[in-house]
């Protein structure tokens, strides 16, 4: 286990932690499928448990025998870069959560068919771009019985560093895939009914008994500002609203997703 103490901001090998954008990490040419960054020992250990491959570790000196010790023990062949808290904060531009970052290989992307094969409850994240919302939706999905997650290409990458951290590692627990083309025809072909979460004159209540009867259901959640596109709503098998009080007309997408997951769990 090579432990490398860094003294400057341009030490060779640490650029994955310091100077590369999310897009550059995804497109690393010297890795099969790119790199992502996991933050905090708990999240890193969840990723390793789920078969993700660590590449390098960055941590404060005090964590080598502390919070990072179990990770170092599990991954004895990867380089461990370390330095003072002040230097690492300069390198990353932010205070590290519990002082540990891990660069990991991105896995090969599964297909929609693969992640949905044995699923009965699916969420489709359509054009949600806020990393915090993505992480929160994944965390609720893992906790509340969603079997798999599909994302349109306009959505934020679930392996974005902040999305991973907010999810507390749930992005590693629930199978997910990118979905291309019209959502409802694709999912109908796989045996699902779709429920678009939207406020329209034809929306049915989330607690409508008909929804509970559906064996395989995909819940479509729309973007933070404008919600779902009209075409997506029109193609869906159901349009669904959450009953609310005090003339409140909507919830944050992550909060709405959690409510929907609980009510429509199988």
N, C-alpha and C positions, 0 to 999 in steps of 0.2 A: 504494500500500500504506500505509494509515494505521497508524502506530505510536503507540499511546496509552499513556503512562506513568501508572499509577495510584498514588495516594498514600493511599487510604483503603479500608476494607472495604466501602463502599457506593457505589462508583463505578458509574454507569449502564452496563449492558451486560454486566457480568461475573457476573450472578446465575446464569447457566447453569453456571458453573464452581464456584460457592460455596454457594448456598443452596437449590438445587432438588433434591428427591429424585429417585430413578430414575423413580418413577411420574409425577412432574410433568414430567420431561424427555420421557417417552414421549407425554404428552398436551398438549404445547405447542400452543396453538390458532393461533399465528401461523406455524406451519410445517405443511407438508402431512402429514407422518407423524411429527412429533416430532423429538427430538434425542437423540443419545448422545454420550458423551465417550470419545475415544481418547487413550491416554497413551503417551508416548515416541516419538521420531522414527521409529524403525523401524516400529512399529505404524501410525503415522499414514500413512507412505508406502505401506505395504501397502494400507491402505484406499483411498487416492487412486488407486493403481494399479488397484484393482478397481472404480473408478467411483463411489466414495462422495464426496459433496459436502461440502467443509469450509464452515463458517459463521463461525468465529472461532477465534483462537489465543491461548493464554495461556502465556507463557514468561518465564523469568528474563532480565534485561537482557543478560547475557553470552552467552545462546544466540541472540540475534538474528543475530549474525555467526558463530555456532558451530553447535550441533546443529540449530537450527531454520532455518538459512539456506536449505537446499534446499527445505523446505516453503514458506517465505515466497516463494521464487522461483517455485515452481509455482503458488502461489495469491495472485497479486499484489493481488487486489481485496478480500480479507477483512481485517477489523480485527485487529490484533495488539496485545493488551494485555500490558504488561510492568511489572515492578517488581522490588524486591529479593527475594532468596530468603526472607528473614524474613517479609516482607509476604505473599508468595504462600503460605507455609506457614500463616500465620494465616488466609488466605482459604479455603484448601481443607481445612485441618485435618490435613494429612499432608504428608510430604516428597514432592515431585514426583519421579517417575522420570525422570532426566536433564532435569528442569526444563521439560517441554513438555506441554501439554494442548491438544487440538483438539476443539471442538464440531462435530459433523457431522450432516447430515440423515439421519434414518432412511429406508431405502428402503421402497418398497411391499412388502408381504408376499406372497411367491409361494405358490402352492397346493402341496399334497402331490403332486398329479399332475405339476406342472411340475418340481419338484426331483427326482422319481423317474423321470422319463420315460426317461432314458438310463442309469440306475443299475443296477448289478448287486450292489453291497454297500451296505447302508443300516444306520445305527444309529438305534434309537428310544430316546430318553432319557425315561424315564417317572418323573416326580415327583422328579427330582434338583434339590435346592434350593441346594446349596452352590456359590457362585460359582467357587471354586477348582476344584472337580470339573468344572464345566461347561467352564471354560477348558481344563483338562487333557484332557478327552475330545475336544474339538474339535482340539486340537493333535495328539493321537494319530490321530484320524480323518484329518487332512490328511496325516500322515506315513506312515500304514500302509494306504492304499488304500481307505478308505471314500469312496464317491462322493457321499453326501448324508446329512444329519442331520435327523431328525424329533423334535420335542419335544412332550410332552403339556403342556397349559395349566398344570399344577401345577408345572412345572419353572421354574428360574431363566431369566431373559431372557439370551440369549447376548450381547446388546449392553450388558449391565451393565458398568460401567467396569472392575471387577476381573476379570470373566470375559474381557473383551477383552484385558486386559494379560497374564493368565496364559496365554491361548492364543497369545500372541506374534503376534496378527493372523490366526490360523488361522480365526477366525470369519468372516473375509472371503474365505477361500479355498474353503471347502466349502459348497455350497448347502444351505440349511436352511429348514424350514417348521414351523409348528405343526400338530399332528394332533389332530383332535377325534373323539370316539366310540371304539368298540372298535378296537384296533390291528390284530389279526390279520385280521378280515373286510375292513378297508380295504385292507390290503396284499395279501391274497389276490386281491382284485378287480383289483389292479394287476400281478398275476403274480408275487408274491413268496411264498416260504415264510418263516415266522418262527421264530426260535430265541430262546426266553426263557432268560436266564441265571439259573438258580435251582437250589437244592439240594432235590431231592425223591427219593423212592424210584424214580422213573421217569427220572431225569436220565441222559442219555448223556454220555460223555466229550467234551470239546472237540475231541479229535483223532479222533473217530469218522469213518471214511471216508465214511459217508452224507452228512455235512455238506458235504464237499468236492465232492460230486457236484451239489449244488444250484446252479443257474445264477444265480438271483436270490434273495438271502437278506437278511433284515432281522434284525439282532441287537438284542434288547430288553434294556436295562439298567435296573435298578430303583433306587429311592431308597436313600439311604445307610443308613438304620436298618432298616426293615422289608423292604426288597427289593420284589419285584413282588407285586401283588395276586394272590390265588388265581385269580380269574376270568381274568386275563391269562395266567397260567401254563397254565390248563386249555384255553384257546383256541389256544395256540401250537401250531405244527406239530411243534416239537421243544422239549424242555426240556434244557438243557445245563449241565454243571458243569465247572469247571476242576480237574483232578487236582492235589492238594496233599499235602505231606508234613507230618510232625510234628503230626498231628491239627489242623492249622489248617483252619478250616471256611470262611473267606471272605477276600477281599481288598477293599481300598478300591475303590469303584466305578470310579474313574479308572484304577487299576492293572489291574483285571479287564478293563476295556474294551480297554486296550492289548494285553493278552495275547490276547483274543478276536479283535481286529482282525488281529493278525499271523497267528494260526493259520488264520483263515477267509478271508484275503485271496484275491482271484481273480487 
